[in-house]
């Protein structure tokens, strides 16, 4: 029987070993991995480092022939990354979710790889199954990148298509795959609330994402609301005390504002992934919301509820308060941190000094945009509170 999802789905267990063996022979993959793990040595002796990296990798991947054992290995590196680049990792809301129920986790989007990685990390360590991850083909400029993502339970969103018929067919297939994953394969999904990262720090759901999901609705037998409820959509708000890519995002925002456009460098997204993984993140919090359930009539109504939960559940860090004060002249009357405590400036003087040093290292013309990245979550909360009154 033909697999209608063969070109977009994650690799199956019987495909894992052949793909791993192919990666071990991919010199470009090995070179990129060497630069990530041994940057200084690779710069001086690239021809020497690649065989070493291949030998280490072959040893670590020995005996791995299914997705679960591969993810167990990934977990080890995830633990190491969190310990080295994250001061504290906290979660909320997950205890209210059923570990036996597959969900469609719809998350705000700040980091290409880390957003779904932190979600899976939280799920794994709380006895939930990890998620299948939606990733755009624009991020897969290298064949080895596609292999790595699909090995780690990622499925491909075809964003590079240009013909209307091709796009429609691809999105229908994607919608069917997501529904099949949840209803028939009992596998949870992670998808961003928008296409591309919220580089300006303003989280908002694109109704087009909801429209894509509902292409799998059987209009003859189920209403729009019934279909939405069957997806078990759970909004997620991820917040980073420090954004490893804040300088790069600020540069892009500045160029768009002053020149009207921004031209990405070749393989820039892969560099952003590496910087996100290795860069300092400070405290990170993942807030799991409540499953959407109601008489939703339109994609806009669904998007509005996702936005409401993401904005309400987003945990503000001291860096958000400091950025807001610099831009607007006062501290907001909002809770701070995972414990939702009253913000007191004198309790965060070290963070204040570190944040100031970080902003000062960014070119002066770009600094207002960098500050806005941190201040805009505060603005969103204040605007939502004002609109609700």
N, C-alpha and C positions, 0 to 999 in steps of 0.2 A: 504493500500500500504506500502511495506517495505521501511524503511528509510535507504538508503545505507551509510549514514554518521552518524548513531545513536551513534556509539561508539567513534567518534572523535569530533563531533560538540559541540558548546556551548549548554548549557541547554536552552530549550524553556521556555516561560512564565509559562506554566502549570506545569513545573517541578521544578520551583524555590522554592515554598513553601515546598514541601516534602523534598527537599535536605537541606534546611535551618533547618527544624525540625530534620533531621538526624544528622546534625552537632551539634545541641544543646545537643545531647545525646552522642557525641563522646568525651570521657574523654581525649584522647590524644590531640585532637584539642584544647580543653579548656585549657589543661595544657600548650601547646605551646603558646597560645594566652596570657595566664597569665604571662608567662615568658617574653613575648615581652612588655606587657603593665605595669606590676608590678613586675619587676625582683627581687628586693630586698625582697619584701614582700613574693613573691612566694618561694624564696629560704628558708625562715624561716618558713612559714606556708602554704605549698602547699595544704594541705587538706582543709584549710579555704578559700583560694583564689579562687579555682575552682568554688565553688557554687556561689561566688560573681560575677565572670566573666560570668557564665551562666545566672545569673539573669539580669545583665547589658545588655548582648547580646540579651536575649529574649525580653527585653523592647525595644531595638533599632530596632530589626527586626520585631516587631509587625506590622501587616498590610502589610508587603512587600510580594507581590505575583507575581511580574513580574521583568524582567531584568531592565527596565528603573528606577523603584523606588529603586531597589538595587543599581544601578550605581549612583543614586542621593545621597544615603548614602555613597558610596565609595568616591564620590567627596568631601564630607565633611572631610573625613579623609585625602584625598589627599591634600586639601587646608591646613589642619593643618600640614601635613608633610612638605610641601613646605615652609610654614612660619617658621617652627622650624629648618629645616636642610638646607635650601637654602637661600642664601643672595639675589639673583636676578634671575628671570626666564624670559628669552626673547626668541622671535621667529622671524623668517624671512621667506619670501617666501609663506606663507600660503594665503596671500591676493590674490595671483595670481591663486589660485586653486578654482574650481567651487564647492560650497558647496553641489550641487545637484548631482555631479558626484562621483560614487564610485571609489576608487583608490586602487592599490596594493602598499602600502608604504613599500619600502625596505630600511631598516635602518642599519647603523653600529651598533655594539653590544658591549656595555661596561658593562651594568648591567642587571642581569637576569630579574628583575621585573620592574625596573624604566624606562628603555628605552621605552617600549610600554606605560607605565603609563604616562610619560611626553608627549608622542605624543597624547594620548587620551585627556589628560588635555588641551593641546593646542587646539585641535579640538573642544572640548566641549565648551570652553570659547570663541570660535570664530564662533559659530553657525554651526559647522560641526558635523555630527554623529560620535560617537566614533568607534574604530576599533575592528574587530575580531582579536585575537592575536594567532599566531602560537607559541606553546610551546612544547618542547621535552618531551617525557614520562620519560626520565632520571631524570627530575626534580620532578617527581610525585611519589617519593618513599613512600609516605603515602597516603592512600585513601582520607583523608580529604583535602590534597593538590590538588588532581585532582578535587574534588568537588568545592573548592574555585576558582580554575582557570576557570573551565567551567561555573560557575555562573557569572564570570566577563568577559564573551564573549571570552574565550580562546578556541582554538581547538587543538587537540593533534596530534603531529608528532611522529609516532611510530619509534623511533630510536633503540629500544632494540631488535628488531627482528633479527634473525640470518640466517634463511633460505633464499636463493636467491629468490625463488618464493614468499615467504611471503613478503619480502622487496619490490619486484616489484609490487605486488598487493596493498600493503599499500600505496606506493608512487603514483600509478595511481589513487587510491581512493582519496588521499590527493589533488592531482592536480585537479581532477574533482570537489572536494569540493570548492577549491579556485575559480575556474572559475565559478561555480554555484553561489557562494556568490556574486561575482562582477556582473555577467551578469543577473542572474535571481532574486536574493534576494536583489540586490542593496545595498550591505554591503561592506564597505571598509575592507581591510586586512592589518595587520602589520606582516612582516616577517623579520627576520634578514638576512643580506647579507651573513652570514656564519653560520656553525654549531658551537655553542659554542662562548663564549665571546672572543674578541680580547684582551687577557690578556697582551700582550706586547705593546699595543697602536698602532699597525699597522692595519689599516682598509683595507680589501680587500674582494672582492666578490668571492664566490666560484661558478664557472660555473656549478657545480653539482646542485646547487639550481635552476638555470635557467633551466637546463635539466629536473629537477623534475616538474617544472611548465608547461613545454611544453608537458608533457605526455598527457595533455587534448586537445592538438591540433588535429583538424580533418584534417589530411594531404590530404584528398581527395578534400576538399573544401576551404582550406585556407593555405596560405603560412606561413612560420615561422615568417616573418616580420609582416604579418597581425595579427597573433595570439598575438605576443608580444605587438603590438600597442593596441589591444583590452583589454589587461590587465591594461592599464593606469598605468604603473609602475612609481612611484615617489620616487627617492632616498632621503633619509633623513640622515643628519649628526647631531648627538647629541654629545655635548661636556660638560664635567664636569670640573669645576675648581679644585675640589678635588675628587679623587676616594675613596669612603669609604672603598673599598676592596683592596687598593693599597698594603698594607702590606702582605695580604694573597696571592695576585697574585705574588708579588715579591718572596715570599717564594717558591711558586710552580715553578716559572721560574728558580730560583736558584737550586732547587732540580733536575729539568729536565736537567739543564746544567751540573751539577756536578755528578749526579748519573744515568742519562739516563732515568729516569722515575719518576712519581709522583703518589702516591697512595692516593686517596681521603679518608677522614674519612667518617664514616657513616653519612648520611644526611647532608653532608657538604654544598651542594647546598642550602638547606633550611636555613642554618645559613648565607650563603652569601646573600640570599634574605633579611633576617632580618637586617643584617648589612648595606646593601645598602639602605634600607628604613630609618633607624634611623641615619645613619652616616652623618657627615658634608659633604656637596657637594659644598659649595660656590656658585658661579654663574653657572647657567646652561643655555645653549642655544640649541634650536632645529631649524635647518635649513631645510626647505622644498624645494626640488629641483623642476625641471621642468619635466612634464610627458615625458617618453620616446616615441619618435615618429620618425620612420625612417626606412630605408631599412636594417634592421639587418639580417645578414645571419647565424650567429652562436651564441650559448650561450656565447662564449668567447667575442664576440662583445658587447653583452648586458652587461655582467659583466664589461667590460672596460668602458662603458659609466656610469654605476652606480658608479664605482670607481672614475671616473673623477669628477663627481658632488659631491660625498661625500668628497673627498680631497679638492676640490675648496671651498666648502661651509662650511667646518669645521671651527668653530670659535675658535681661539687660546686664551687662558687665560694667565695672567702673570705667572702662575705656569709652563706653557709650556716653556716660555722664560727662566725662571730661571733654569729649569732642563737642557735645551739645553746648556745654558752658562756653567753650571757645567761640563757637559760631553764633550763639544766641544770647550770651551774657548772664545766664542763670542756670541753676540746676533744676531739672524737672521733679515734680512731686510724684515719683514712681518708685516701685520696689526694685531692689538690686540683688543680683545673684540667685543661685539655685534655691536659697532659703527665703527669697523674696523679702529681704530685710530693708529697713530704712537706709538710704544712702547717706553716709557721713564722710565728708572729704578727708578728714584727718586720719581715718582708718585705712586709707588707700594711698598714702603718700609715695610709697615705693612704686606702685603701679603708675601713679601720676608722673613721676620722674621718668620711668621707662617709656611711657607713652609719648611724652614730650620729646625724648631723645629719638624715638622712632619717627615721629612726624618731622622733626628737624632734619632727618637724614634724607627726606624726600625733597626734590627740587621745589623751590619756593612757589613757583607758578602752579604746581600740582597739589600743593597742600590743602587748599580749600576742598578739593575733590576727595582727597584722602580722608579729611575730617568728616565730610558728608557721609562717607561710607559707614562710619561709626555712629554718626548723629541721627541718620535717617530712621533707624528702628525706633528711636525715641519719638521722632516726629510722627511716625505712623501710629504709635500708641496714643499720643496726645490727640491726633486728628480723629482717630476712631472714637476715643472717649468723648470728644466734643460733639461728634456727629450723633452719638448715641443718646446724648442728653437732650 
